[in-house]
Amino acid sequence: MKLKTLSDIKDPSRPYVIMMHGYGADAQDLFSLADAIPTKKVFNYIFPEAPISIPLGPHWTGRAWWNIDMNRLQNPSADHDISTEIPAELPKARKLVQDMIHDLKVPTEQIILGGFSQGGMCAVDQMIMSGHNYKGLILLSSALINKAEYKAVLPGLKTKTPYFISHGQQDQVLKVKFSDQLHSMLSQNGHPAERYLFQGGHEIPMAILEKLGAFLDRIDGDSAILRT
């Protein structure tokens, strides 16, 4: 099985940004980011589509990288810690993304991995568990999962990957505390961060896209500075 992808390839010699969508969306959901992220430099964009079809309503389906109990996640009275969770479908999602990247035949040092929500979790998983070096990481309204395994692997990574992380302070889908956990784990292991909290929910405001564009321009030209 291969992942379906949408792409916007402007110059194959330039860096690639792989952006993975969130739970219940599809590859089309983030496709407009190829034009919406303001950069001075040229980037190529790839938008993979998750392998699992999930029902969202009558005659309406979405895609997911793994199944989620959304009622439990959004229960305001619950005080669970999703950082300890290891989704059963995570290894399959990891393999599919890794195969897609291999099929691109692009050096991973030329690739920035990223995603929104569940897609950001996929990006983190790929960066940590693949054994490859990536140019950067983009984490939009995401969270930490699989903490024990990641904490065991992270100290052994030779490359410290710069990452961009943003989260809405009123997010009721993935609370900001989940982003705090992810940021702490990466930063404590020496990965340089640009972090932005904003007044809003589970979304990507234009102000965040502007900051993301500046981040992409910087890691393209000044990655040596960000990686110190």
SVG drawing of the C-alpha trace seen along z (x, -y; Angstrom):
<svg xmlns="http://www.w3.org/2000/svg" viewBox="-26 -38 52 40">
<polyline fill="none" stroke="black" stroke-width="0.4" points="0.0,0.0 1.3,-3.5 0.1,-6.8 -1.9,-9.1 -0.2,-12.5 -0.9,-15.9 2.2,-17.9 3.3,-21.4 6.8,-21.0 8.4,-24.2 12.1,-23.4 13.3,-19.8 16.7,-21.2 15.1,-23.2 14.0,-21.8 10.8,-19.8 8.2,-20.4 6.1,-17.3 2.9,-18.3 0.6,-15.7 -3.0,-16.5 -4.9,-15.9 -7.5,-13.4 -10.7,-13.4 -9.2,-15.6 -7.5,-14.5 -4.6,-15.6 -6.6,-18.4 -7.1,-20.0 -3.6,-21.5 -2.9,-21.8 -3.6,-25.6 -0.6,-26.0 1.7,-25.7 0.6,-29.2 -0.5,-30.5 2.9,-30.2 4.8,-33.4 8.4,-32.6 11.1,-34.5 12.7,-31.3 11.3,-28.5 10.1,-25.3 8.5,-22.2 5.4,-20.8 4.1,-17.3 0.8,-16.5 0.2,-12.8 -3.2,-11.3 -3.6,-9.1 -4.4,-5.4 -7.5,-4.9 -11.0,-5.9 -13.2,-7.0 -16.9,-7.8 -17.7,-11.4 -21.4,-11.5 -24.0,-10.4 -22.3,-10.0 -19.2,-11.7 -15.8,-10.2 -12.4,-11.5 -8.9,-10.0 -6.7,-9.2 -3.2,-8.0 -4.7,-5.9 -8.0,-5.6 -8.8,-8.0 -11.5,-8.0 -12.5,-11.7 -15.2,-11.6 -12.6,-10.6 -10.0,-13.1 -12.5,-16.0 -14.1,-15.1 -13.5,-18.2 -13.7,-16.1 -11.0,-13.6 -7.5,-14.0 -5.7,-11.5 -2.2,-11.7 -2.0,-10.8 1.8,-11.1 1.9,-7.5 -0.3,-6.1 1.1,-4.0 -1.6,-3.7 -1.8,-0.2 -1.6,-1.6 1.5,-3.8 4.1,-1.4 2.1,-1.0 1.8,-4.7 5.5,-5.1 6.4,-2.6 4.0,-4.1 5.5,-7.6 9.0,-6.3 8.3,-4.4 6.8,-7.6 9.9,-9.6 12.1,-6.9 10.1,-6.9 10.7,-10.7 14.5,-9.9 15.3,-13.2 18.0,-13.3 16.3,-13.6 18.6,-16.5 16.7,-18.4 13.3,-17.6 11.3,-19.5 8.7,-17.2 5.6,-18.7 1.9,-18.3 -1.2,-19.6 -2.6,-17.8 -2.3,-14.0 -0.2,-14.8 2.4,-16.5 2.5,-13.4 3.4,-11.5 6.1,-14.0 7.7,-13.7 7.5,-9.9 9.3,-9.8 12.0,-12.2 12.8,-10.3 12.3,-6.7 13.5,-6.6 17.2,-7.0 17.5,-9.7 18.5,-13.3 15.9,-15.9 16.3,-19.6 13.5,-20.7 10.2,-19.9 6.9,-21.7 4.4,-21.0 1.1,-22.8 -1.4,-22.2 0.1,-18.8 0.9,-16.6 3.3,-14.1 2.5,-10.3 4.7,-7.3 6.8,-9.1 8.8,-6.2 10.1,-5.0 10.9,-8.5 12.8,-9.3 14.9,-6.2 15.8,-7.0 16.2,-10.8 19.6,-11.0 21.2,-8.9 20.2,-11.1 23.4,-12.8 21.6,-15.6 19.6,-18.2 16.7,-19.1 15.3,-22.7 11.6,-22.7 8.7,-25.2 5.8,-24.5 2.6,-26.5 -0.6,-25.9 -3.8,-27.7 -4.3,-28.5 -8.0,-27.8 -7.6,-24.5 -10.3,-22.1 -9.3,-19.3 -5.7,-18.9 -5.1,-21.0 -2.0,-23.2 -0.5,-21.0 0.0,-18.3 2.0,-20.7 4.0,-21.6 5.0,-18.0 6.1,-17.7 8.1,-20.9 9.8,-20.0 10.9,-16.6 12.4,-17.9 14.0,-21.0 15.5,-19.1 17.2,-16.8 18.9,-19.8 16.6,-20.4 16.4,-24.1 12.9,-25.5 10.7,-28.4 7.5,-28.2 4.4,-30.4 1.2,-30.3 -1.8,-32.2 -5.2,-33.2 -7.4,-30.6 -8.4,-27.0 -7.5,-24.0 -6.5,-26.0 -3.7,-27.7 -4.0,-31.5 -2.4,-33.6 -0.1,-35.1 1.3,-31.7 1.8,-31.0 3.8,-34.3 6.1,-33.2 6.4,-29.7 7.4,-31.3 10.2,-33.2 11.3,-30.0 11.5,-28.1 13.6,-30.9 15.9,-30.8 16.5,-27.1 17.1,-27.1 19.9,-29.6 21.1,-29.5 20.5,-26.0 24.0,-25.9 23.1,-28.7 19.7,-27.1 21.4,-23.8 23.9,-25.1"/>
</svg>
